[in-house]
């Protein structure tokens, strides 16, 4: 084990010991989560909240992992990444603008909770695992339409997708401010539907959003408020940027 890894293991020993799973004697341990994959979400990096994408490859035949992290218009290869043996903990480091960044991640079935050691003032954030190449987590910008208006309106969407669990908010202005609070959904490869409540003015109605990804970071679809769109309906288009 090289000096860097020995240092990381010593620093995280207490975390690993407290976070390791245990089972009663009469049960069989679950398979540990696989590290390989793509993870996406929102983190406070580089001075403010930004979309973050992280990819992990491996392990290869020698048991080594590699990967990269993308945010604020840069894709940076990880200088080192390894998994603590018999634990769901990943350690990694990279350099951005000649500044060393060191972090560890607690790996779960639907994502990775990222904790920075250096710089130490970065708040913990979550990156969610993509399913079949897609995940809706992060901040999106785009357009939404309504039967109440002839033109499309600028809109934002903030989403946290953990597996098949969704929680997010889309906001725009039609005749008055409209807020779509989304708390349920199902994703099937590049297609999905979301349900929740539309709040517009002093009124509210159940809302359904059905869409598909045009590409990994672009999606479009239609929405209905009320039974069969009896309150309102329209279309949406969103784009997620890592600039």
C-alpha positions as protocol buffer text, in pm:
chain_id: "A"
residue {
  index: 1
  type: UNK
  ca { x: 0 y: 0 z: 0 }
}
residue {
  index: 2
  type: UNK
  ca { x: 151 y: 334 z: -100 }
}
residue {
  index: 3
  type: UNK
  ca { x: 189 y: 629 z: 138 }
}
residue {
  index: 4
  type: UNK
  ca { x: -123 y: 807 z: 5 }
}
residue {
  index: 5
  type: UNK
  ca { x: -342 y: 506 z: 59 }
}
residue {
  index: 6
  type: UNK
  ca { x: -198 y: 442 z: 405 }
}
residue {
  index: 7
  type: UNK
  ca { x: -273 y: 805 z: 495 }
}
residue {
  index: 8
  type: UNK
  ca { x: -630 y: 776 z: 367 }
}
residue {
  index: 9
  type: UNK
  ca { x: -690 y: 449 z: 551 }
}
residue {
  index: 10
  type: UNK
  ca { x: -565 y: 596 z: 879 }
}
residue {
  index: 11
  type: UNK
  ca { x: -783 y: 907 z: 836 }
}
residue {
  index: 12
  type: UNK
  ca { x: -1096 y: 709 z: 759 }
}
residue {
  index: 13
  type: UNK
  ca { x: -1047 y: 422 z: 1005 }
}
residue {
  index: 14
  type: UNK
  ca { x: -1301 y: 556 z: 1252 }
}
residue {
  index: 15
  type: UNK
  ca { x: -1553 y: 624 z: 974 }
}
residue {
  index: 16
  type: UNK
  ca { x: -1514 y: 277 z: 832 }
}
residue {
  index: 17
  type: UNK
  ca { x: -1545 y: 108 z: 1170 }
}
residue {
  index: 18
  type: UNK
  ca { x: -1859 y: 301 z: 1255 }
}
residue {
  index: 19
  type: UNK
  ca { x: -2010 y: 266 z: 908 }
}
residue {
  index: 20
  type: UNK
  ca { x: -1939 y: -103 z: 840 }
}
residue {
  index: 21
  type: UNK
  ca { x: -2253 y: -311 z: 820 }
}
residue {
  index: 22
  type: UNK
  ca { x: -2316 y: -603 z: 1054 }
}
residue {
  index: 23
  type: UNK
  ca { x: -2567 y: -883 z: 1042 }
}
residue {
  index: 24
  type: UNK
  ca { x: -2714 y: -1124 z: 1295 }
}
residue {
  index: 25
  type: UNK
  ca { x: -2548 y: -1466 z: 1294 }
}
residue {
  index: 26
  type: UNK
  ca { x: -2841 y: -1630 z: 1119 }
}
residue {
  index: 27
  type: UNK
  ca { x: -2851 y: -1402 z: 815 }
}
residue {
  index: 28
  type: UNK
  ca { x: -2647 y: -1383 z: 496 }
}
residue {
  index: 29
  type: UNK
  ca { x: -2461 y: -1056 z: 414 }
}
residue {
  index: 30
  type: UNK
  ca { x: -2591 y: -863 z: 117 }
}
residue {
  index: 31
  type: UNK
  ca { x: -2367 y: -815 z: -183 }
}
residue {
  index: 32
  type: UNK
  ca { x: -2182 y: -482 z: -151 }
}
residue {
  index: 33
  type: UNK
  ca { x: -2281 y: -210 z: -399 }
}
residue {
  index: 34
  type: UNK
  ca { x: -2084 y: -202 z: -724 }
}
residue {
  index: 35
  type: UNK
  ca { x: -1871 y: 111 z: -755 }
}
residue {
  index: 36
  type: UNK
  ca { x: -1851 y: 120 z: -1135 }
}
residue {
  index: 37
  type: UNK
  ca { x: -2097 y: 357 z: -1300 }
}
residue {
  index: 38
  type: UNK
  ca { x: -2193 y: 720 z: -1352 }
}
residue {
  index: 39
  type: UNK
  ca { x: -2322 y: 944 z: -1074 }
}
residue {
  index: 40
  type: UNK
  ca { x: -2484 y: 1287 z: -1105 }
}
residue {
  index: 41
  type: UNK
  ca { x: -2617 y: 1555 z: -873 }
}
residue {
  index: 42
  type: UNK
  ca { x: -2561 y: 1903 z: -733 }
}
residue {
  index: 43
  type: UNK
  ca { x: -2265 y: 2003 z: -515 }
}
residue {
  index: 44
  type: UNK
  ca { x: -2124 y: 2328 z: -378 }
}
residue {
  index: 45
  type: UNK
  ca { x: -1792 y: 2333 z: -563 }
}
residue {
  index: 46
  type: UNK
  ca { x: -1591 y: 2624 z: -700 }
}
residue {
  index: 47
  type: UNK
  ca { x: -1779 y: 2891 z: -511 }
}
residue {
  index: 48
  type: UNK
  ca { x: -2142 y: 2787 z: -544 }
}
residue {
  index: 49
  type: UNK
  ca { x: -2394 y: 2519 z: -631 }
}
residue {
  index: 50
  type: UNK
  ca { x: -2319 y: 2341 z: -958 }
}
residue {
  index: 51
  type: UNK
  ca { x: -2409 y: 2023 z: -1142 }
}
residue {
  index: 52
  type: UNK
  ca { x: -2153 y: 1747 z: -1088 }
}
residue {
  index: 53
  type: UNK
  ca { x: -2098 y: 1428 z: -1289 }
}
residue {
  index: 54
  type: UNK
  ca { x: -1863 y: 1154 z: -1173 }
}
residue {
  index: 55
  type: UNK
  ca { x: -1769 y: 837 z: -1360 }
}
residue {
  index: 56
  type: UNK
  ca { x: -1598 y: 533 z: -1206 }
}
residue {
  index: 57
  type: UNK
  ca { x: -1450 y: 244 z: -1406 }
}
residue {
  index: 58
  type: UNK
  ca { x: -1334 y: -95 z: -1287 }
}
residue {
  index: 59
  type: UNK
  ca { x: -1200 y: -268 z: -1101 }
}
residue {
  index: 60
  type: UNK
  ca { x: -966 y: -403 z: -1370 }
}
residue {
  index: 61
  type: UNK
  ca { x: -789 y: -738 z: -1353 }
}
residue {
  index: 62
  type: UNK
  ca { x: -547 y: -600 z: -1096 }
}
residue {
  index: 63
  type: UNK
  ca { x: -830 y: -466 z: -881 }
}
residue {
  index: 64
  type: UNK
  ca { x: -768 y: -99 z: -966 }
}
residue {
  index: 65
  type: UNK
  ca { x: -1034 y: 169 z: -1019 }
}
residue {
  index: 66
  type: UNK
  ca { x: -1013 y: 485 z: -1228 }
}
residue {
  index: 67
  type: UNK
  ca { x: -1249 y: 769 z: -1304 }
}
residue {
  index: 68
  type: UNK
  ca { x: -1315 y: 1135 z: -1369 }
}
residue {
  index: 69
  type: UNK
  ca { x: -1522 y: 1420 z: -1230 }
}
residue {
  index: 70
  type: UNK
  ca { x: -1692 y: 1697 z: -1431 }
}
residue {
  index: 71
  type: UNK
  ca { x: -1817 y: 2036 z: -1312 }
}
residue {
  index: 72
  type: UNK
  ca { x: -1783 y: 2403 z: -1403 }
}
residue {
  index: 73
  type: UNK
  ca { x: -1670 y: 2337 z: -1763 }
}
residue {
  index: 74
  type: UNK
  ca { x: -1389 y: 2098 z: -1671 }
}
residue {
  index: 75
  type: UNK
  ca { x: -1351 y: 1721 z: -1694 }
}
residue {
  index: 76
  type: UNK
  ca { x: -1075 y: 1613 z: -1454 }
}
residue {
  index: 77
  type: UNK
  ca { x: -927 y: 1265 z: -1432 }
}
residue {
  index: 78
  type: UNK
  ca { x: -891 y: 1133 z: -1078 }
}
residue {
  index: 79
  type: UNK
  ca { x: -528 y: 1099 z: -975 }
}
residue {
  index: 80
  type: UNK
  ca { x: -616 y: 815 z: -742 }
}
residue {
  index: 81
  type: UNK
  ca { x: -928 y: 625 z: -640 }
}
residue {
  index: 82
  type: UNK
  ca { x: -963 y: 312 z: -433 }
}
residue {
  index: 83
  type: UNK
  ca { x: -1217 y: 127 z: -226 }
}
residue {
  index: 84
  type: UNK
  ca { x: -1147 y: 45 z: 136 }
}
residue {
  index: 85
  type: UNK
  ca { x: -1147 y: -333 z: 161 }
}
residue {
  index: 86
  type: UNK
  ca { x: -1467 y: -488 z: 300 }
}
residue {
  index: 87
  type: UNK
  ca { x: -1636 y: -147 z: 325 }
}
residue {
  index: 88
  type: UNK
  ca { x: -1864 y: 69 z: 114 }
}
residue {
  index: 89
  type: UNK
  ca { x: -1616 y: 359 z: 123 }
}
residue {
  index: 90
  type: UNK
  ca { x: -1431 y: 509 z: -173 }
}
residue {
  index: 91
  type: UNK
  ca { x: -1138 y: 748 z: -142 }
}
residue {
  index: 92
  type: UNK
  ca { x: -1032 y: 969 z: -433 }
}
residue {
  index: 93
  type: UNK
  ca { x: -825 y: 1275 z: -511 }
}
residue {
  index: 94
  type: UNK
  ca { x: -777 y: 1512 z: -804 }
}
residue {
  index: 95
  type: UNK
  ca { x: -629 y: 1855 z: -876 }
}
residue {
  index: 96
  type: UNK
  ca { x: -826 y: 2151 z: -1005 }
}
residue {
  index: 97
  type: UNK
  ca { x: -636 y: 2472 z: -1087 }
}
residue {
  index: 98
  type: UNK
  ca { x: -331 y: 2321 z: -909 }
}
residue {
  index: 99
  type: UNK
  ca { x: -529 y: 2282 z: -585 }
}
residue {
  index: 100
  type: UNK
  ca { x: -543 y: 1932 z: -435 }
}
residue {
  index: 101
  type: UNK
  ca { x: -893 y: 1800 z: -368 }
}
residue {
  index: 102
  type: UNK
  ca { x: -934 y: 1493 z: -145 }
}
residue {
  index: 103
  type: UNK
  ca { x: -1266 y: 1327 z: -64 }
}
residue {
  index: 104
  type: UNK
  ca { x: -1431 y: 1006 z: 39 }
}
residue {
  index: 105
  type: UNK
  ca { x: -1768 y: 870 z: -65 }
}
residue {
  index: 106
  type: UNK
  ca { x: -2009 y: 641 z: 115 }
}
residue {
  index: 107
  type: UNK
  ca { x: -2137 y: 406 z: -152 }
}
residue {
  index: 108
  type: UNK
  ca { x: -2498 y: 285 z: -155 }
}
residue {
  index: 109
  type: UNK
  ca { x: -2723 y: 108 z: -398 }
}
residue {
  index: 110
  type: UNK
  ca { x: -2861 y: 429 z: -549 }
}
residue {
  index: 111
  type: UNK
  ca { x: -2568 y: 667 z: -518 }
}
residue {
  index: 112
  type: UNK
  ca { x: -2270 y: 814 z: -342 }
}
residue {
  index: 113
  type: UNK
  ca { x: -2257 y: 1058 z: -47 }
}
residue {
  index: 114
  type: UNK
  ca { x: -1943 y: 1269 z: -102 }
}
residue {
  index: 115
  type: UNK
  ca { x: -1746 y: 1417 z: 191 }
}
residue {
  index: 116
  type: UNK
  ca { x: -1449 y: 1644 z: 121 }
}
residue {
  index: 117
  type: UNK
  ca { x: -1143 y: 1630 z: 347 }
}
residue {
  index: 118
  type: UNK
  ca { x: -949 y: 1894 z: 152 }
}
residue {
  index: 119
  type: UNK
  ca { x: -1069 y: 2165 z: 115 }
}
residue {
  index: 120
  type: UNK
  ca { x: -1255 y: 2101 z: 439 }
}
residue {
  index: 121
  type: UNK
  ca { x: -1523 y: 2370 z: 392 }
}
residue {
  index: 122
  type: UNK
  ca { x: -1708 y: 2194 z: 108 }
}
residue {
  index: 123
  type: UNK
  ca { x: -2051 y: 2075 z: 230 }
}
residue {
  index: 124
  type: UNK
  ca { x: -2137 y: 1708 z: 190 }
}
residue {
  index: 125
  type: UNK
  ca { x: -2344 y: 1637 z: -121 }
}
residue {
  index: 126
  type: UNK
  ca { x: -2502 y: 1340 z: -293 }
}
residue {
  index: 127
  type: UNK
  ca { x: -2444 y: 1202 z: -641 }
}
residue {
  index: 128
  type: UNK
  ca { x: -2709 y: 958 z: -767 }
}
residue {
  index: 129
  type: UNK
  ca { x: -2640 y: 655 z: -982 }
}
residue {
  index: 130
  type: UNK
  ca { x: -2762 y: 665 z: -1341 }
}
residue {
  index: 131
  type: UNK
  ca { x: -3002 y: 391 z: -1451 }
}
residue {
  index: 132
  type: UNK
  ca { x: -2940 y: 263 z: -1805 }
}
residue {
  index: 133
  type: UNK
  ca { x: -2737 y: 579 z: -1867 }
}
residue {
  index: 134
  type: UNK
  ca { x: -2991 y: 828 z: -1727 }
}
residue {
  index: 135
  type: UNK
  ca { x: -3068 y: 1010 z: -1404 }
}
residue {
  index: 136
  type: UNK
  ca { x: -3263 y: 1333 z: -1356 }
}
residue {
  index: 137
  type: UNK
  ca { x: -3071 y: 1466 z: -1053 }
}
residue {
  index: 138
  type: UNK
  ca { x: -2937 y: 1820 z: -1070 }
}
residue {
  index: 139
  type: UNK
  ca { x: -3044 y: 2163 z: -1190 }
}
residue {
  index: 140
  type: UNK
  ca { x: -3205 y: 2209 z: -1531 }
}
residue {
  index: 141
  type: UNK
  ca { x: -3311 y: 2512 z: -1735 }
}
residue {
  index: 142
  type: UNK
  ca { x: -3561 y: 2517 z: -2017 }
}
residue {
  index: 143
  type: UNK
  ca { x: -3904 y: 2613 z: -2144 }
}
residue {
  index: 144
  type: UNK
  ca { x: -4263 y: 2527 z: -2049 }
}
residue {
  index: 145
  type: UNK
  ca { x: -4589 y: 2599 z: -2227 }
}
residue {
  index: 146
  type: UNK
  ca { x: -4949 y: 2628 z: -2109 }
}
residue {
  index: 147
  type: UNK
  ca { x: -5288 y: 2649 z: -2277 }
}
residue {
  index: 148
  type: UNK
  ca { x: -5323 y: 2986 z: -2102 }
}
residue {
  index: 149
  type: UNK
  ca { x: -5041 y: 3144 z: -2306 }
}
residue {
  index: 150
  type: UNK
  ca { x: -4950 y: 3144 z: -2675 }
}
residue {
  index: 151
  type: UNK
  ca { x: -4574 y: 3153 z: -2607 }
}
residue {
  index: 152
  type: UNK
  ca { x: -4335 y: 2935 z: -2406 }
}
residue {
  index: 153
  type: UNK
  ca { x: -4203 y: 3056 z: -2069 }
}
residue {
  index: 154
  type: UNK
  ca { x: -3856 y: 3014 z: -1924 }
}
residue {
  index: 155
  type: UNK
  ca { x: -3847 y: 2749 z: -1651 }
}
residue {
  index: 156
  type: UNK
  ca { x: -3614 y: 2578 z: -1403 }
}
residue {
  index: 157
  type: UNK
  ca { x: -3618 y: 2227 z: -1262 }
}
residue {
  index: 158
  type: UNK
  ca { x: -3434 y: 2100 z: -954 }
}
residue {
  index: 159
  type: UNK
  ca { x: -3447 y: 1724 z: -903 }
}
residue {
  index: 160
  type: UNK
  ca { x: -3316 y: 1452 z: -672 }
}
residue {
  index: 161
  type: UNK
  ca { x: -3363 y: 1105 z: -821 }
}
residue {
  index: 162
  type: UNK
  ca { x: -3252 y: 814 z: -605 }
}
residue {
  index: 163
  type: UNK
  ca { x: -3329 y: 498 z: -799 }
}
residue {
  index: 164
  type: UNK
  ca { x: -3703 y: 509 z: -858 }
}
residue {
  index: 165
  type: UNK
  ca { x: -3762 y: 776 z: -592 }
}
residue {
  index: 166
  type: UNK
  ca { x: -3808 y: 1133 z: -715 }
}
residue {
  index: 167
  type: UNK
  ca { x: -3832 y: 1465 z: -536 }
}
residue {
  index: 168
  type: UNK
  ca { x: -3810 y: 1793 z: -725 }
}
residue {
  index: 169
  type: UNK
  ca { x: -3957 y: 2129 z: -816 }
}
residue {
  index: 170
  type: UNK
  ca { x: -4018 y: 2295 z: -1152 }
}
residue {
  index: 171
  type: UNK
  ca { x: -4090 y: 2668 z: -1153 }
}
residue {
  index: 172
  type: UNK
  ca { x: -4208 y: 2905 z: -1423 }
}
residue {
  index: 173
  type: UNK
  ca { x: -4450 y: 3193 z: -1485 }
}
residue {
  index: 174
  type: UNK
  ca { x: -4754 y: 3155 z: -1706 }
}
residue {
  index: 175
  type: UNK
  ca { x: -5019 y: 3420 z: -1636 }
}
residue {
  index: 176
  type: UNK
  ca { x: -4896 y: 3396 z: -1276 }
}
residue {
  index: 177
  type: UNK
  ca { x: -4619 y: 3205 z: -1098 }
}
residue {
  index: 178
  type: UNK
  ca { x: -4650 y: 2828 z: -1126 }
}
residue {
  index: 179
  type: UNK
  ca { x: -4471 y: 2570 z: -911 }
}
residue {
  index: 180
  type: UNK
  ca { x: -4474 y: 2197 z: -987 }
}
residue {
  index: 181
  type: UNK
  ca { x: -4386 y: 1996 z: -674 }
}
residue {
  index: 182
  type: UNK
  ca { x: -4297 y: 1644 z: -787 }
}
residue {
  index: 183
  type: UNK
  ca { x: -4274 y: 1362 z: -533 }
}
residue {
  index: 184
  type: UNK
  ca { x: -4329 y: 1036 z: -721 }
}
residue {
  index: 185
  type: UNK
  ca { x: -4231 y: 879 z: -1048 }
}
residue {
  index: 186
  type: UNK
  ca { x: -4111 y: 585 z: -1254 }
}
residue {
  index: 187
  type: UNK
  ca { x: -3816 y: 573 z: -1496 }
}
residue {
  index: 188
  type: UNK
  ca { x: -3779 y: 311 z: -1768 }
}
residue {
  index: 189
  type: UNK
  ca { x: -3452 y: 364 z: -1957 }
}
residue {
  index: 190
  type: UNK
  ca { x: -3502 y: 687 z: -2156 }
}
residue {
  index: 191
  type: UNK
  ca { x: -3870 y: 735 z: -2063 }
}
residue {
  index: 192
  type: UNK
  ca { x: -4029 y: 847 z: -1736 }
}
residue {
  index: 193
  type: UNK
  ca { x: -4341 y: 985 z: -1575 }
}
residue {
  index: 194
  type: UNK
  ca { x: -4364 y: 1204 z: -1267 }
}
residue {
  index: 195
  type: UNK
  ca { x: -4658 y: 1295 z: -1046 }
}
residue {
  index: 196
  type: UNK
  ca { x: -4714 y: 1567 z: -788 }
}
residue {
  index: 197
  type: UNK
  ca { x: -4903 y: 1891 z: -738 }
}
residue {
  index: 198
  type: UNK
  ca { x: -4919 y: 2212 z: -941 }
}
residue {
  index: 199
  type: UNK
  ca { x: -4954 y: 2532 z: -737 }
}
residue {
  index: 200
  type: UNK
  ca { x: -5058 y: 2836 z: -937 }
}
residue {
  index: 201
  type: UNK
  ca { x: -5189 y: 3149 z: -770 }
}
residue {
  index: 202
  type: UNK
  ca { x: -5419 y: 3038 z: -487 }
}
residue {
  index: 203
  type: UNK
  ca { x: -5515 y: 2712 z: -657 }
}
residue {
  index: 204
  type: UNK
  ca { x: -5363 y: 2366 z: -680 }
}
residue {
  index: 205
  type: UNK
  ca { x: -5421 y: 2050 z: -881 }
}
residue {
  index: 206
  type: UNK
  ca { x: -5272 y: 1706 z: -927 }
}
residue {
  index: 207
  type: UNK
  ca { x: -5018 y: 1706 z: -1208 }
}
residue {
  index: 208
  type: UNK
  ca { x: -4869 y: 1438 z: -1434 }
}
residue {
  index: 209
  type: UNK
  ca { x: -4551 y: 1491 z: -1639 }
}
residue {
  index: 210
  type: UNK
  ca { x: -4462 y: 1233 z: -1905 }
}
residue {
  index: 211
  type: UNK
  ca { x: -4138 y: 1263 z: -2098 }
}
residue {
  index: 212
  type: UNK
  ca { x: -3832 y: 1114 z: -2257 }
}
residue {
  index: 213
  type: UNK
  ca { x: -3463 y: 1196 z: -2284 }
}
residue {
  index: 214
  type: UNK
  ca { x: -3350 y: 1327 z: -2622 }
}
residue {
  index: 215
  type: UNK
  ca { x: -2993 y: 1282 z: -2497 }
}
residue {
  index: 216
  type: UNK
  ca { x: -2831 y: 1229 z: -2158 }
}
residue {
  index: 217
  type: UNK
  ca { x: -2876 y: 1594 z: -2053 }
}
residue {
  index: 218
  type: UNK
  ca { x: -3179 y: 1696 z: -2262 }
}
residue {
  index: 219
  type: UNK
  ca { x: -3540 y: 1592 z: -2210 }
}
residue {
  index: 220
  type: UNK
  ca { x: -3886 y: 1687 z: -2325 }
}
residue {
  index: 221
  type: UNK
  ca { x: -4246 y: 1588 z: -2265 }
}
residue {
  index: 222
  type: UNK
  ca { x: -4598 y: 1696 z: -2178 }
}
residue {
  index: 223
  type: UNK
  ca { x: -4783 y: 1777 z: -1858 }
}
residue {
  index: 224
  type: UNK
  ca { x: -5148 y: 1761 z: -1751 }
}
residue {
  index: 225
  type: UNK
  ca { x: -5302 y: 1928 z: -1444 }
}
residue {
  index: 226
  type: UNK
  ca { x: -5634 y: 1799 z: -1320 }
}
residue {
  index: 227
  type: UNK
  ca { x: -5813 y: 1494 z: -1457 }
}
residue {
  index: 228
  type: UNK
  ca { x: -5713 y: 1450 z: -1822 }
}
residue {
  index: 229
  type: UNK
  ca { x: -5576 y: 1805 z: -1829 }
}
residue {
  index: 230
  type: UNK
  ca { x: -5905 y: 1965 z: -1719 }
}
residue {
  index: 231
  type: UNK
  ca { x: -5722 y: 2242 z: -1527 }
}
residue {
  index: 232
  type: UNK
  ca { x: -5436 y: 2308 z: -1767 }
}
residue {
  index: 233
  type: UNK
  ca { x: -5184 y: 2130 z: -1982 }
}
residue {
  index: 234
  type: UNK
  ca { x: -4874 y: 2199 z: -2184 }
}
residue {
  index: 235
  type: UNK
  ca { x: -4527 y: 2084 z: -2286 }
}
residue {
  index: 236
  type: UNK
  ca { x: -4176 y: 2116 z: -2143 }
}
residue {
  index: 237
  type: UNK
  ca { x: -3814 y: 2104 z: -2257 }
}
residue {
  index: 238
  type: UNK
  ca { x: -3516 y: 2102 z: -2019 }
}
residue {
  index: 239
  type: UNK
  ca { x: -3138 y: 2102 z: -2053 }
}
residue {
  index: 240
  type: UNK
  ca { x: -2880 y: 2022 z: -1782 }
}
residue {
  index: 241
  type: UNK
  ca { x: -2544 y: 2201 z: -1807 }
}
residue {
  index: 242
  type: UNK
  ca { x: -2210 y: 2128 z: -1639 }
}
residue {
  index: 243
  type: UNK
  ca { x: -2063 y: 2472 z: -1725 }
}
